[in-house]
Amino acid sequence: MRKLLLLGFLAGALAMGGCDYLPFGTTPIKDIVAAPANFEGKAVKLRGTVTSVTKVPLLDIRQYTLDDGSGEIAVVASGDLPAEKTKVMVKGKVESTAIIAGQSLGLRLRESERRDSF
């Protein structure tokens, strides 16, 4: 009985560790684009495909565009850039340069964590 409980506990712990790979708990990009003020400064998790990559070494700009099928958002990379057409899961904080009358200017996600090929 004790071994069965331990095995059940270990299986649960492993399952919880893989939760980032499950399609639950992600925010649709269309929701962020539709109401940027509701997400400003908040951490979100997104999944999608990288559609374009931008790198400007002199200005230390590294960003990519993420498309989840509902919309697109610019993602400021914290490390190396992913390749185009790569599927990624990314966590980060929503930022805007300005929000005027509910419309965001410069809407982006500042990446804190990324997992490629989900």
C-alpha positions as CSV (number, residue, x, y, z in Angstrom):
1,M,0.0,0.0,0.0
2,R,2.8,2.4,0.9
3,K,4.6,1.7,-2.4
4,L,1.3,2.4,-4.3
5,L,0.9,5.7,-2.5
6,L,4.5,6.7,-3.3
7,L,4.1,5.7,-6.9
8,G,0.9,7.7,-7.2
9,F,2.6,10.8,-5.6
10,L,5.5,10.5,-8.1
11,A,3.2,10.1,-11.0
12,G,1.3,13.2,-9.9
13,A,4.5,15.2,-9.5
14,L,5.7,14.3,-12.9
15,A,2.3,15.2,-14.4
16,M,2.3,18.6,-12.8
17,G,5.9,19.2,-14.1
18,G,4.7,18.7,-17.6
19,C,1.7,21.1,-17.4
20,D,3.5,23.8,-19.5
21,Y,3.2,21.4,-22.4
22,L,-0.5,21.0,-22.1
23,P,-2.8,23.2,-24.1
24,F,-4.4,24.6,-20.9
25,G,-3.8,27.9,-19.1
26,T,-2.8,29.9,-22.2
27,T,-4.3,33.2,-23.1
28,P,-5.5,33.8,-26.7
29,I,-3.7,36.7,-28.3
30,K,-7.0,38.1,-29.6
31,D,-8.0,38.7,-26.0
32,I,-4.9,40.8,-25.3
33,V,-5.3,42.8,-28.5
34,A,-9.0,43.4,-27.9
35,A,-8.5,44.7,-24.3
36,P,-4.8,45.6,-23.8
37,A,-5.6,47.7,-20.6
38,N,-6.9,44.6,-18.9
39,F,-3.6,42.8,-19.4
40,E,-1.1,45.7,-19.0
41,G,1.7,44.7,-16.6
42,K,0.2,41.2,-16.1
43,A,2.0,37.9,-16.7
44,V,0.5,35.6,-19.4
45,K,1.3,32.3,-21.1
46,L,1.0,32.2,-24.9
47,R,1.4,29.4,-27.5
48,G,1.8,29.9,-31.2
49,T,4.1,29.9,-34.2
50,V,6.9,32.4,-34.8
51,T,6.1,34.2,-38.0
52,S,8.9,36.8,-38.3
53,V,12.2,37.6,-36.4
54,T,13.9,40.9,-36.0
55,K,17.4,41.5,-34.7
56,V,19.2,44.9,-34.6
57,P,22.6,44.2,-33.0
58,L,23.6,47.9,-32.6
59,L,20.5,48.7,-30.6
60,D,20.3,45.3,-28.9
61,I,16.8,44.7,-30.3
62,R,15.7,41.0,-30.4
63,Q,12.1,40.4,-31.1
64,Y,9.8,38.0,-32.9
65,T,6.1,37.9,-33.9
66,L,4.0,35.2,-32.4
67,D,0.7,34.0,-34.1
68,D,-1.7,31.7,-32.3
69,G,-4.3,31.6,-35.0
70,S,-6.4,34.2,-33.2
71,G,-4.0,37.1,-33.6
72,E,-0.4,38.2,-33.6
73,I,1.8,39.9,-30.9
74,A,5.4,41.1,-30.8
75,V,7.5,39.3,-28.3
76,V,10.7,40.9,-27.0
77,A,13.2,38.0,-26.6
78,S,15.2,37.6,-23.4
79,G,17.8,35.4,-25.0
80,D,18.4,33.9,-28.4
81,L,15.8,34.3,-31.1
82,P,13.7,31.3,-32.2
83,A,13.7,30.3,-35.8
84,E,10.7,31.3,-38.0
85,K,7.9,28.7,-38.2
86,T,9.0,27.3,-34.8
87,K,6.1,26.5,-32.4
88,V,6.8,28.0,-28.9
89,M,5.2,28.4,-25.5
90,V,6.2,31.7,-24.0
91,K,5.6,33.3,-20.6
92,G,6.0,37.0,-20.1
93,K,4.6,40.4,-19.1
94,V,2.3,42.4,-21.4
95,E,3.5,45.9,-22.1
96,S,2.3,48.9,-24.2
97,T,4.1,52.1,-25.0
98,A,0.7,53.9,-24.5
99,I,-2.9,53.1,-24.2
100,I,-5.2,55.8,-25.6
101,A,-9.0,55.3,-25.5
102,G,-8.5,51.6,-25.0
103,Q,-6.2,51.2,-28.0
104,S,-2.7,50.1,-27.4
105,L,0.3,51.6,-29.1
106,G,3.4,49.4,-29.2
107,L,1.7,46.3,-27.7
108,R,4.2,43.6,-26.9
109,L,5.1,40.8,-24.6
110,R,8.4,40.9,-22.7
111,E,9.5,37.3,-22.6
112,S,10.6,35.7,-19.3
113,E,10.6,32.1,-20.3
114,R,10.2,30.2,-23.6
115,R,10.0,26.5,-24.6
116,D,10.4,25.6,-28.2
117,S,8.6,22.9,-30.2
118,F,5.6,22.1,-28.0
